[in-house]
């Protein structure tokens, strides 16, 4: 109808009540004109005067506590009863002068993040971050070209409770994304954000100091430029080098300090690193010079403009930062089948050679394989000597069957083969299903390494992989004879080091396994279904107990009537204790009825 009136607007009223008795505000006093900074007593008096100015004497009587105060930054944490939050906030916002000087209070919105390393809750800490810190991190990570879910900025209404709650959820989702991304979680930007105390050292400066000290005794080398962030390790730095009498030839220097798996003595470490330059193998990248001391190792190799196998797969430039090269490739495309077969066979051959020599490796990934024409050559043999963690450690430490360095190498080879085949790393480990591959033989090898069944049964050996159809028919044309002489005494030291590395890995896997079992048990025990089952069972036991106690009472009464005047028990009478239980009473607040629940014991 034309004359019909539009329906009346409906409004929904929401009353938000916080169960918390107090609210906490972090505030900062800004004094644009400078001058003397207030003491903690003067700061408290300033807060009280702001309340009095806006709300009178009633407002000035509002209980406000200054929990912490930093005179250097003029920032403080205030505690106020929840009912007075709005009064305090408005009073501080409207305050404009302090001792005839302009001033302004800024209420800071901060988030407390609990960080834990590993499965032990003791190895955890808390950090405080503002939204601007998240925004700064996100801007720094834009080099990866990944689309990260950082909640957007909001200029008006960014202190409303609903908005703060939604932003907190969004920031948690943002942290979940970057900490589960394998490359982002290992980058220096994220580690400094989450653990600033452990990563406050400038390792580039430390590396330059060590390199400069080395060049004092070796003046023929010269640093051309640092190669910033081309690797994923925070404590390993790279420099472009040249020899003074050969200015056109370019070399790459890598510097690193020892890691958690360094079990060689300083003497054995120095000897083993120097021995690397004598290693000759068609599938090991030649080392020009190598040296070490008790605190670090330095290795010089020829610099390749073509880059690594990972550069070939991702169509990347070798000198670009690691995040830019590999986080989000523009084009995802695997290698040709013949390349997969040839490169795979070459890598397996060099792994077999190292294992036969008793030389631990454990650091295979596509960025550690240099390309020289149609030949793959292994890099970074010094990593295992220095005890550095593997690129894929967070994966294979989850599976107890991968407990030897050969098993680690085979597992890492599975990752590398997947990358060569599909042009990207697997989304999850273990892999449930594989996309179409150039050959069924490729999928057969991947299934023997990366599936759930493979993780449960253990990794195949390198020799077994070489016998599989994908690699058995590959003809290797390189006739260079491998040479790597390791003295008997050093072999024993390497064997001991290898056993220690494997032992630490096994202990770490055991802790992770125990933590998983405990987490599953707690999750199952705390589920609603289990709670209902326990409640029903407790009621049945309660009724049975009440029935048995009633029968016992009746029997006692009957016996007392039959044996009146007797004291104690007959020597031949027996008592049977069926089970010992501890019981607690749980009162129902809605009635006078009481329910009895047993306290269950954990085995």
N, C-alpha and C positions, 0 to 999 in steps of 0.2 A: 504493500500500500504506500501511496505517495506521502500520506501524512504520518506514517509510522515514525516514532522516535527511535533514534539509535540506542542500542542497549547501553546501560550505564557501565562506566569503566569499573573494573574490579581491581582491587589492590590487595596485595598480600603483605601482611605485616610479619616481619621476622625479628625475633628478639634473641640475640646471641648472648649467651651467658657462659663465661669461662669458669670452669671448676677450680681453677688455680686461685689461691688466696692472695698471691702477689703477682705483679707484673714487673718486668725488668726493662729498663731503657738504657741504651748506650747513647750518650750525648756528647757533643763537642762544642765548646764555647769558642766563637770566632771574634777576634778583636782586630778589626781592620786598621785602627789607628795605632796599634802596638801599645807599648807601655808596660807597666809592672803586671806580672801574672798573679792572679789570686791564689792564695793558699787554699788548702782543703776546707778550712773553717770559713774563709771568705766565699768560697764556692758554694758551700751549703747555705750561707746567709743570702747569697744571690738567688738561689732557688726559692727560699722562703719569701724573699721580697717580691719575686715574680708572682708567686701564689697570692700574696697579700694584695698586690696592685690590681689583680684581675678579680679575685674572689673575696677580698676583704679578710677580716680576722678569722672567719670560719675556714677559708681556704688556707691561711697560713698555719692553721692547726693540723693540716693534713699530714699524717706520718710519712715522711720521705727519708730514706736512708741512702747515704753515699757509700756504696760498697767499695769501690775503687776510684782512685783519682790520680791521673798522670799530669803533673804540673807542666811537663815539657810540651805535651800535645794538647793540654787543656781538655782532655777527654775523661769521662767518668761513666760508671755504671750506677744507675739509680734504681732503688727498689721502692715500689709504692703499692698500697693495697689496691686490689682490682677495681674497687668502686671509685677510686680517685684517679684512675689513669687518664681519663679525658680532661679532668681539671688540670693535672700536672702538664700534660702535653700542650694544651691550649695556652697555659700561662708561659711556658718556656718559648713557645712559638711567637708570642706577641711581645716578649721582652725586647726592648731596643737599645737600652743604655745601661752602662755599668760605670759608676764613678764619673759621670758626665762624659763618658766616652761611648761611641757607638759599639754595639755588640749584637751578636745573634747566636741563638742556640740551634744546632743542627742535630736532629734525632737520627741516629745511624741505624740502618737496618742490616743486621749481620746474621750469618748462618753458621752454626757449629757443625762441623763435619767430623765424624768418627772414622778413623782410618785404621785398618788392621793389615799387617803383613803376615801372610801364612795362616796356619790354622790355630795358632796359639793366641788366645785373647790377651795374654800378657804383653804381646808385641803389638800394642795398639796405642793410639794417641788421638788427641783432638786438635783441630785447627779451626780458626775463625776466619770466615771469608765474607766479603760484601758482594753484592751483585756486580759492582764495577770490577771486582777481581775476576769473576766468571767471564765478564764481557771482554776483559783484557786477554784472558787465556784463549777465549774463542777467536778473537782477532788474530792472535799469534798462530793459531792452528789453521787459519784460512789458507795457508800455504799448501795444505794437503788437498784442497779443493773438495773436501767432503762437506756434505750438508749436515751440520750438527744441530740437534734440537734444543738450542738455547732459548729459553722463554724471552719474548720481546720486551723491550723497555716500555715503561709507562710513566709519563711525567705527572699526570694528575690522578690522584686517588691511589698512589702506590703504597700508602700506609693503611689501607683498609684491610680488615682481617681476612675477608674472603679472598682478596687478591694475594695477600701474603701467603695464605695456605696453598693457593693454586701455584704460585711461583715456587714455593718450596717443593711441591711435587714435580714441577717441571725441571728444577735444578737437580733433583735426585735422578730423574730420567736421563738428564744430560751427563751426569757423572757415570751412570750405568753404561751409557754408550761408549764413552771414551776409555773406561777402564776395562771393557770387554773387547775392545778393538786391539788386536795383537800389536800393531805398530804404534798406535797412539799411546797405549799404556806403557810402552817402553821408552817413549821419547822424553827428553830432558825437560821440556815445558810442563808436561803433566806431572812428572816426578817432583819437580820443584814446587808445583802448586800444592801437591798433597803431602809432601815431606820436605819442607824447606830447610829443616835443620841438617838433614843428611846430604843435601845436594846444594849447599851454599858455596862450595869450593869452585873456583874457576879452573877447570882442568886444562883448558887451552893455555893459560899462563904457566901452569905447572909443567905441561909438556914442552913449552918453549924454553923454560929454564933448563930442563934436562937435556934437550937437544943442543942448546947453546953450550952447555958444559961439555958435551960430547965433541962438538966441533972445535973446541980449543985444542984437542989432541989430534983432530982429523981435519985440517984446514982445507982439504981439497973439495969438501962438500959445501953447498950453498943453498939456503932456503929461498925458493922463488915466491911462494905464497902458501898460506894455510888453506886447506880444503875443508871448509866449514860444513859440518853436519852431513858429510856424504855417507857416514856409517850410522848404525843404530845404537852403538854403544856410547854411553856418556863418558866413560873413562878411557876411551881409545880415540886418539886424535891423529889426523892425517895432514901431511904437508907435501907440496909439490917441490921437488928438488932438482938440482943439476950439478954436474961436475964442472969445476971452473975451467979446466982445459978442454971440455967437451960441452960448450954452452947450449948446443941445439938438442942434445939428448935429455929427455925428461924422465925423472924417476919419482917414485912415491915412497915417502917415509911414513911408517905407522909407529906410534908410541902407545904403550899401555902399561898400567901397573898390575900387580898380581890380584887374582880373584879369590873367592872362598875355597876353591878346589886346588890351591897351590900346595902340594905336598912334597915337592922336591926341595932338597936343601939349596941354599944360595949357591954353593959351589957347583952342584949338579945342574942347577938351572942355567947358570952362566955357560957351562960347558955344552949343555944340550942346545941352547939357542945358537951358540957359535957354530955348532955342528950342522945347523940347517942349511947354511950356504954351500955345504959339500954334497947335499942331496941332489941327485940327478935322476929324473924320471920323466918320461914323455908326457905324463898327465899331472905333474906338479909344477906350479909356476916358479920359475927360477928366482932365487933370492940372491941379490947382489952383495948385501952385507947384513950381518945380524950381530947384536951384542946385548948384554944384559948385566944388571947389577942387582943388589939386594932389594931395590925398590921399584924397578921398572925394566922394560925391554924395548929395544929399538930395532926395527927391521926396515931395510931399504930394498925395493923391487923396481923393475922397469914399469913405467906408467903406460897403460894401454888406452889409446883414444877410443877403441871400440867398446871398452867397458866389460862388464860381467855378463853371465848368462841371464841374470835378472834384468839387466839393461836391454838385452835383446828381446826378452819376452814382453817387457812393458814399454818398449820403444822409447827408452829414456836416455838422457845425456849423463854420462858418468860423473861430471862435476856438480850436478844439481844436488840439493839437499835430499836426504833420504825420504822425508815426508812428501816432498813434491814429486819424487820419482815414482813411488810405489804405492801410495795410499789409495789413489783413485785414478787408475789408468784410463785414458780417453778411449782406447780401443782394446777390447778383450779378445785376444786371438792366440790360440796355442801354436806350437811349432809343427812342422811337417813330420810325418811318421818316421821318415828316414833319419831326421835330426834327433828325434826322441830316442830311436834305437841306438844311434851312434854315440850320442852324448851320454846316454844311460850306461852303455857298455863301458865307455872310457872311465866314467866315475866309479863304477863298481870295480874295475880293474885296479884303480889306485887305492881304493879302500881295502881291497884284498891284500895288496902289497904292504900297506901300513900295518894291518893286523898281523900279517906273517912276521913282520919285523918287530912286533911288540911295541909299536909306537901308538899311543892313544890319540884319538882325534875327537870325534863327538861334536863337530861344529859344521856339519854339512848343511848348507842352504844355497839357494841359487845366486845370492850375492857374494858367496865365497867360492865361486867357480868362474875363473877368467877365461875369456874366449881368445884363442890365437888361431885365426883362420877357421878351419873346421874341427879344431881340437879344443877340448875342455881341459883346463888345468886348475888343480886344487890350490886354494889360498889359505893363509892364516894357520899354518901348522903350529905356530908358536902359542896359539890360544890355549891348547890343552896343557902345555908346559906351564903356562902362567896360571892355570886354574880358573879361567874365565867361564861364566855360565853360558850354556848353549842358547841359541836363538829360539829353539823350540822346547826349552826345558819346561815351560808351563804346561805343555801338552803331555810329554811322555812321563812327567812326574806323577800323572794321574793314574798310571797303569802299572801295577806291580810286576807284570811279566816282562816289562822292558827294563831290565835291571843290570844289563851289561853294556859296555861301550859299543860293542858290535851291534847289539840290539838297538841302541840309540842311533847309530849311523844308519841302520836299515830303516828305522822309523823316519828319520830325517830325509832319507832317500825317497820315501813314499810321498812326503810333502813336495819335494823337488819334482818328482815325476808327475804329480798332479798339476803343478804349475806349468810344466812344459806341455802337458796335454791340453789343458783348458785355458791357459793364459791368466789364471788367477789362483789364489790359495783356496783350499776347501773352506766352506762356511763353518762347519763344525767337525770336531773329532770325537768319536769315530764317525765315519761317513756311512750313512744308511744306504744310499743309492748313488750311482754314478751317471752323469749325463752321457750321451752318445760319444764314443771315442773313435779315433781313426782305425783302431784295430781291437778285436776282442782280447788279444794278447795283452794289450795295455791294461784293460780293465781287470784281467786275471792277476797281473802283478799288483795293481792297486788294492784289490780285494784281499790279497795275502798279507797286506801291511796295514791298511787304514780302516778296515771294517771292525765291528764290535767283536766278531768271532776271533779275528787276528789278535786283538788286544787281550782277549781272555786266554788264548792258546800260546801266545808268544810270537816273536818275530822270526821269519825265516833267516837263514844265514846268508852272507854275501855270496858264498859259493853256490847255494841253492838258487839264488836269483840269477846268477850267470848261466845256469843250466836251463832257465825257463825259455820258452820259444821266442819271446820278444827280443832276447839278447844273444841267444846261442848261435844264431846264424850271421852275426855281425862280424865282418872281416876288418881287423885292425891293421892298417898299413904302416904304422910307425915302427921302425926297427931299432930305435934307440934302446940300449941296454940299461935297465935301472941300476942305480948304485946308491947305496945308503948304508955305510958301515957304522954300526953303533957298538962301542966297546962293551964287553961283558958286564963290567961294573955298572955302567950307565943303564944297561938293559935291566939289571936287577932293581935299580932305583926307579926306572919307569914302570916296572911291573908292580912294585910296592905302591907307587903313586896311583896307578890304574885301579888297584884293589881298594885303595882309600876313597877314590872318587866313586866307585861303584857302591861301596859301603854307605857313604853319605847319601847317595841317591836312594838306596834301599830304605834307610831310616826315614828319609823324607816321605817316601811313598807309603810307609807304614803309618806315619802320623796322619797323612791325608786320608788313608783308608779308615783309620779309627775315627777320625773326625766325621767322615761321611756316615759311618754306621751310627754314631751318636746322634747326628743331625736327623737321620731318617727315623731313628727310634723316638726322638723327642717330637718330631712332626707327627708320627703315627699316634703316639701317646696323647698328644694334645688335640687330636682331631675330634670333631663333634660326635662322630659315630662311636669312637672309643669311649668318650666320656659317658655317653648314654649306656653303653654296655656295662661299664664299671658301676654306674649308678644302679642299674637293674640287679647286677650281681651282688652288690652291697646290700640291697634291700632283702634279697633272698637269704643271704647269710645272716642278716639281722633277725629275720623272722625265725630261722632255724635255731639261732642262738637263744632267742627268747623262749622258744618251745622247749629246748633242752634244759635251760635253767629252771623252767617251770616244773618239768618232770623231776629234776634233781631235788627241787624244794619239796615236792610231794613225797619223794622217797625218804628224805631226811625226817620229814614230819611223821611218816609211818614208822620208821625205825625208832624214833625217839619215844613213840607210844609203846612199842613192843619191848624196848630195853630200858625202861625208866629206872633211874637210879644208877645206871652204869656210867663210868667216866672214861673218856678216851676211846680207842679203837681196839678191836680184837687183833692180836699179833698176826693172825693169819689173813686178815682182810687186806685187799689190794686196791690201789688206785691207778687208773690209766690216764695219762695226759695225752690227749689226741694231738693237739697242736697249740702253740703259743701265738697269740695275736695281740697286737696293740690296737686299741680302738679309741676313736675320738667322737665326741658328740657335736653334731652340727645343728644349731638351732634354726628353725624356720621363723623368719621375722613376721610372716603373715598369720601365723597361728601358734598355738601352744604345743603342736605336735613336734616331736624330735625324731631325727633320723640318725642312724648309726652307720658310719662308713669305716671300713678297715684302712689303715695306712699301708699301702702296698710297698713291698720291698723291691728294689732293682737288683737284678742279678748281674 
